Amino acid sequence: MNILVTGAAGFIGSAYVRMLLAPGADRRSGVSRVTVLDKLTYAATRDNLDLGDPRLTFVRGDICDSDLVTRLMGHAHQVVHFAAESHVDRSVSAASAFVHTNVTGTQVLLDAALRHGVERFVHVSTDEVYGSVECGSSTEEDPLAPSSPYAASKAASDLVALSYHRTHGLDVRVTRCSNNYGPRQFPEKVIPRFVTSLLDGGDVPLYGDGTHRRDWLHVEDHCRAVELVRTAGRPGAVYNIGGGTELSNRELTARLLASLGADWSRVRHVTDRRGHDRRYSVRDDKARNELGYRPLHDFDSGLAETVDWYRSHRSWWEPLVERALSA
């Protein structure tokens, strides 16, 4: 079976491809070949993939390119769709790229999947589509209330994807994950940004009062959940994927400072982001009960391993820091 994975030169998509192509994984997944479609925007790099693996085909291109997508879809049995513009701050200042890639790009993929009779389409989304949750946790049945242009574009793409199931019968499955962390995350996201800046002797920005709360999910746990949804999920279903560790940004900052031997003098308080959601939290009972999902990574050990990875892989992240500053 050949799977088309979009956005797989980025952080989460590349981790998913590495999982699919790990030794012996094909016996469990049924996947013999993987085609990666990635535009290689500033947040992606070929270095995240083993391009010498004969089971992997890499295609540089845009998911909004209908001709290219149609050609690739003709050889795909299933699709796992990670490709997205994802940085919230960038969406606040320049939303058009987010709407174009996240909504139009998803629609182009769905049209091609429908024309070619693709067996299954897994659409990877985010807990941010639910908006801020003051208490309790969001379920898959809760209304969507996105705050940022990024979250709104992802909510729109979710609804477009699900409409292809309801209207056309296409087997679409949607995942909504909490905040990911782990090795190879682009250094504009909070954990790698803080780690790389502290390693370079710089300071780190903390939004507002630092009490915004997020649930943290190791990227490998997320990828295992996506694979469970692909192989055992239900057509037309939405699955929340949580990590089980909720922290305020201030608490996260304290852990990062401690892990790098730094103190609060390295923290620079900055004006809060416009429309900054106070808290995200999802209930993932459906994934746990239907699919047997459980996060395997303890946050403290996972964070320590992540910090160690950045400490020992400067050659990977230093060029990306320069790219992030110039993008």
C-alpha positions as CSV (number, residue, x, y, z in Angstrom):
1,M,0.0,0.0,0.0
2,N,1.2,3.5,-0.9
3,I,0.3,6.3,1.5
4,L,0.5,10.0,0.5
5,V,1.6,12.1,3.4
6,T,1.4,15.9,3.0
7,G,3.6,18.3,4.9
8,A,6.0,15.5,6.0
9,A,9.2,17.5,5.9
10,G,7.9,19.4,8.9
11,F,8.0,18.4,12.6
12,I,5.0,16.2,13.1
13,G,4.6,14.8,9.5
14,S,8.3,13.7,9.4
15,A,7.9,12.0,12.8
16,Y,5.0,10.1,11.4
17,V,6.9,9.0,8.3
18,R,9.8,7.9,10.3
19,M,7.4,5.8,12.4
20,L,5.9,4.2,9.2
21,L,9.3,3.4,7.8
22,A,10.9,2.1,11.0
23,P,12.2,-1.5,10.8
24,G,9.3,-4.0,10.9
25,A,6.6,-1.3,10.9
26,D,5.2,-2.4,7.6
27,R,4.1,-5.7,9.1
28,R,1.8,-3.8,11.4
29,S,0.7,-0.9,9.2
30,G,0.5,-2.6,5.8
31,V,2.4,0.4,4.3
32,S,5.0,-0.6,1.7
33,R,5.6,2.9,0.2
34,V,5.3,6.5,1.4
35,T,5.0,9.5,-0.9
36,V,5.8,12.8,0.8
37,L,4.4,16.0,-0.7
38,D,5.9,19.1,0.9
39,K,6.3,22.7,-0.3
40,L,9.5,23.1,1.8
41,T,8.4,26.4,3.3
42,Y,10.7,28.0,5.9
43,A,9.4,25.6,8.6
44,A,10.4,22.4,6.7
45,T,13.6,20.7,5.8
46,R,14.6,17.6,3.9
47,D,17.0,16.8,6.8
48,N,13.9,15.5,8.7
49,L,13.6,12.5,6.3
50,D,15.8,9.6,5.1
51,L,15.7,10.4,1.4
52,G,17.9,7.4,0.7
53,D,15.1,5.0,1.8
54,P,13.9,3.2,-1.4
55,R,10.4,3.0,0.1
56,L,10.2,6.8,0.3
57,T,9.4,9.2,-2.6
58,F,9.8,12.9,-1.9
59,V,8.0,15.4,-4.1
60,R,8.5,19.1,-3.6
61,G,5.2,20.9,-4.4
62,D,2.2,22.8,-3.2
63,I,-1.0,21.1,-2.0
64,C,-2.9,23.9,-3.8
65,D,-1.4,22.7,-7.1
66,S,-4.4,20.7,-8.5
67,D,-2.5,19.1,-11.4
68,L,0.3,17.9,-9.2
69,V,-2.0,16.6,-6.5
70,T,-4.2,14.8,-9.1
71,R,-1.1,13.1,-10.5
72,L,0.1,11.9,-7.0
73,M,-3.3,10.9,-5.9
74,G,-3.6,8.5,-8.8
75,H,-0.9,6.3,-7.1
76,A,-2.1,6.7,-3.5
77,H,-4.3,4.2,-1.6
78,Q,-4.7,6.4,1.5
79,V,-3.8,10.0,2.5
80,V,-2.6,11.4,5.8
81,H,-2.8,15.2,5.6
82,F,-0.5,17.2,7.9
83,A,0.4,20.1,5.6
84,A,-0.6,23.5,7.1
85,E,0.5,26.9,7.9
86,S,0.5,26.7,11.7
87,H,2.2,29.5,13.5
88,V,-0.5,31.6,15.3
89,D,1.6,34.8,15.5
90,R,2.1,34.8,11.7
91,S,-1.6,34.3,11.1
92,V,-2.4,37.4,13.2
93,S,-0.3,39.6,11.0
94,A,-0.8,37.8,7.6
95,A,-3.8,35.6,7.4
96,S,-4.2,35.1,3.6
97,A,-1.5,32.3,3.4
98,F,-3.3,30.4,6.2
99,V,-6.7,30.5,4.5
100,H,-5.1,29.6,1.1
101,T,-3.1,26.6,2.3
102,N,-5.2,25.3,5.1
103,V,-8.6,25.6,3.4
104,T,-8.1,25.7,-0.3
105,G,-5.2,23.2,-0.1
106,T,-7.4,20.7,1.8
107,Q,-10.2,21.1,-0.7
108,V,-7.8,20.4,-3.6
109,L,-6.6,17.2,-1.9
110,L,-10.2,16.1,-1.1
111,D,-11.3,16.6,-4.7
112,A,-8.4,14.6,-6.0
113,A,-9.0,11.8,-3.4
114,L,-12.6,11.6,-4.4
115,R,-11.9,11.4,-8.1
116,H,-9.3,8.7,-7.7
117,G,-11.3,6.6,-5.2
118,V,-8.8,6.9,-2.4
119,E,-9.7,4.4,0.4
120,R,-9.1,6.7,3.4
121,F,-8.3,10.4,4.2
122,V,-7.0,11.3,7.6
123,H,-7.1,15.0,8.3
124,V,-4.8,16.2,11.1
125,S,-6.2,19.2,13.0
126,T,-5.7,21.0,16.3
127,D,-7.5,21.6,19.7
128,E,-7.3,25.3,18.9
129,V,-10.5,25.0,16.8
130,Y,-12.5,24.8,20.0
131,G,-11.3,28.2,21.2
132,S,-10.5,29.0,24.8
133,V,-11.9,26.6,27.4
134,E,-12.3,28.3,30.8
135,C,-13.1,25.1,32.7
136,G,-13.6,21.4,31.8
137,S,-12.4,20.0,28.5
138,S,-13.6,20.1,24.9
139,T,-15.3,17.0,23.5
140,E,-15.6,16.2,19.8
141,E,-19.2,17.2,19.9
142,D,-18.6,20.8,21.2
143,P,-19.1,23.7,18.8
144,L,-16.0,25.2,17.1
145,A,-15.1,28.7,18.4
146,P,-11.7,29.5,16.9
147,S,-10.0,32.8,17.9
148,S,-7.0,33.3,15.7
149,P,-7.0,33.3,11.9
150,Y,-4.9,30.1,12.1
151,A,-7.4,28.3,14.2
152,A,-10.3,29.6,12.1
153,S,-8.6,28.2,8.9
154,K,-8.1,24.8,10.6
155,A,-11.7,24.8,11.7
156,A,-12.9,25.6,8.2
157,S,-10.7,22.8,6.8
158,D,-12.1,20.3,9.3
159,L,-15.6,21.2,8.2
160,V,-14.7,20.9,4.5
161,A,-13.1,17.5,5.1
162,L,-16.1,16.2,7.0
163,S,-18.5,17.5,4.3
164,Y,-16.8,15.2,1.8
165,H,-17.7,12.3,4.0
166,R,-21.3,13.4,4.5
167,T,-21.9,14.5,0.9
168,H,-19.8,12.0,-1.1
169,G,-19.2,9.1,1.3
170,L,-15.4,9.6,1.3
171,D,-13.8,7.9,4.3
172,V,-12.6,11.0,6.1
173,R,-11.3,10.8,9.7
174,V,-10.2,13.9,11.7
175,T,-7.8,14.2,14.6
176,R,-7.5,17.2,16.9
177,C,-4.4,17.2,19.0
178,S,-3.1,19.3,21.9
179,N,0.3,21.1,21.8
180,N,3.1,18.9,20.5
181,Y,6.7,18.9,21.6
182,G,9.8,16.8,20.8
183,P,12.9,16.8,18.7
184,R,13.0,18.5,15.3
185,Q,10.4,21.1,16.0
186,F,10.9,24.3,14.2
187,P,12.4,26.9,16.5
188,E,9.7,29.5,16.4
189,K,7.5,27.3,18.5
190,V,7.7,27.9,22.3
191,I,9.7,25.0,23.5
192,P,12.4,25.0,20.8
193,R,12.5,28.7,20.7
194,F,13.1,28.9,24.5
195,V,15.7,26.1,24.4
196,T,17.7,27.4,21.5
197,S,17.7,31.0,22.8
198,L,18.8,29.9,26.3
199,L,21.5,27.7,24.8
200,D,22.8,30.7,22.9
201,G,22.8,32.8,26.0
202,G,19.8,34.9,25.0
203,D,16.6,35.7,26.8
204,V,13.1,34.3,26.3
205,P,9.7,36.1,25.8
206,L,6.8,35.3,28.1
207,Y,3.4,36.6,26.9
208,G,1.3,38.6,29.3
209,D,1.1,37.3,32.8
210,G,2.2,33.8,31.8
211,T,-1.0,32.1,33.1
212,H,-2.2,30.8,29.7
213,R,-2.5,27.0,30.0
214,R,-1.8,24.3,27.4
215,D,-1.9,20.5,27.4
216,W,1.4,18.9,26.2
217,L,1.7,15.9,23.9
218,H,4.9,14.2,22.8
219,V,5.1,14.1,19.0
220,E,5.6,10.3,19.0
221,D,2.5,9.8,21.0
222,H,0.6,12.0,18.6
223,C,1.9,10.0,15.6
224,R,0.9,6.7,17.3
225,A,-2.6,8.2,17.8
226,V,-2.8,9.3,14.1
227,E,-1.9,5.8,13.1
228,L,-4.5,4.3,15.3
229,V,-7.1,6.6,13.7
230,R,-5.9,5.6,10.2
231,T,-6.0,1.9,10.9
232,A,-8.9,1.5,13.4
233,G,-10.9,4.7,13.4
234,R,-14.4,5.2,12.1
235,P,-15.3,7.0,8.8
236,G,-16.6,10.4,9.5
237,A,-15.4,10.5,13.1
238,V,-13.4,13.1,14.9
239,Y,-10.9,12.1,17.6
240,N,-9.3,14.4,20.2
241,I,-5.7,13.5,21.1
242,G,-4.4,14.7,24.4
243,G,-1.1,14.4,26.2
244,G,-2.3,14.5,29.8
245,T,0.1,17.2,31.1
246,E,-1.5,20.7,31.5
247,L,0.8,23.5,32.4
248,S,0.7,27.3,32.5
249,N,3.2,29.0,30.3
250,R,4.9,30.2,33.4
251,E,5.2,26.7,34.8
252,L,6.6,25.5,31.4
253,T,9.1,28.4,31.4
254,A,10.3,27.4,35.0
255,R,10.9,23.8,33.8
256,L,12.9,25.0,30.8
257,L,15.0,27.4,32.8
258,A,15.8,24.7,35.3
259,S,16.7,22.2,32.6
260,L,19.2,24.6,31.2
261,G,20.6,26.0,34.4
262,A,19.1,29.5,33.9
263,D,17.1,31.8,36.1
264,W,14.2,34.2,35.7
265,S,16.6,37.1,34.8
266,R,16.6,35.5,31.3
267,V,12.8,36.0,31.0
268,R,11.5,39.1,29.1
269,H,7.8,39.8,29.7
270,V,6.1,41.0,26.4
271,T,2.7,42.3,25.5
272,D,0.1,39.5,25.2
273,R,-0.8,38.3,21.7
274,R,-4.1,39.7,20.3
275,G,-6.9,37.1,20.7
276,H,-4.6,34.9,22.9
277,D,-6.8,32.0,24.1
278,R,-6.4,31.5,27.9
279,R,-6.6,27.7,28.0
280,Y,-7.0,24.6,25.7
281,S,-8.0,21.2,27.0
282,V,-9.5,18.2,25.2
283,R,-11.2,15.1,26.4
284,D,-9.8,12.1,24.5
285,D,-12.0,9.4,25.9
286,K,-13.1,8.4,22.4
287,A,-9.6,7.7,21.2
288,R,-8.8,5.9,24.5
289,N,-12.0,3.8,24.6
290,E,-12.4,3.0,20.9
291,L,-8.8,2.8,19.8
292,G,-6.8,2.0,22.9
293,Y,-4.8,5.2,22.7
294,R,-2.6,6.1,25.7
295,P,0.3,8.6,25.7
296,L,3.5,6.7,26.6
297,H,5.8,9.6,27.2
298,D,6.1,11.1,30.7
299,F,6.3,14.9,30.2
300,D,9.3,15.5,32.5
301,S,11.5,12.8,30.9
302,G,10.2,13.7,27.4
303,L,11.1,17.3,28.0
304,A,14.6,16.4,29.3
305,E,15.2,14.3,26.2
306,T,14.0,17.1,24.0
307,V,16.3,19.6,25.6
308,D,19.2,17.2,25.3
309,W,18.4,16.7,21.6
310,Y,18.6,20.4,20.9
311,R,21.8,20.6,22.9
312,S,23.5,18.0,20.8
313,H,22.0,19.0,17.4
314,R,23.1,22.6,16.8
315,S,23.9,21.8,13.2
316,W,20.2,21.0,12.7
317,W,18.6,24.0,14.4
318,E,21.1,26.9,13.9
319,P,20.3,27.4,10.2
320,L,16.6,27.2,11.0
321,V,16.9,29.9,13.6
322,E,18.3,32.2,10.9
323,R,15.6,31.2,8.6
324,A,12.9,31.9,11.1
325,L,14.3,35.4,11.7
326,S,14.3,36.2,8.0
327,A,11.0,34.6,7.0
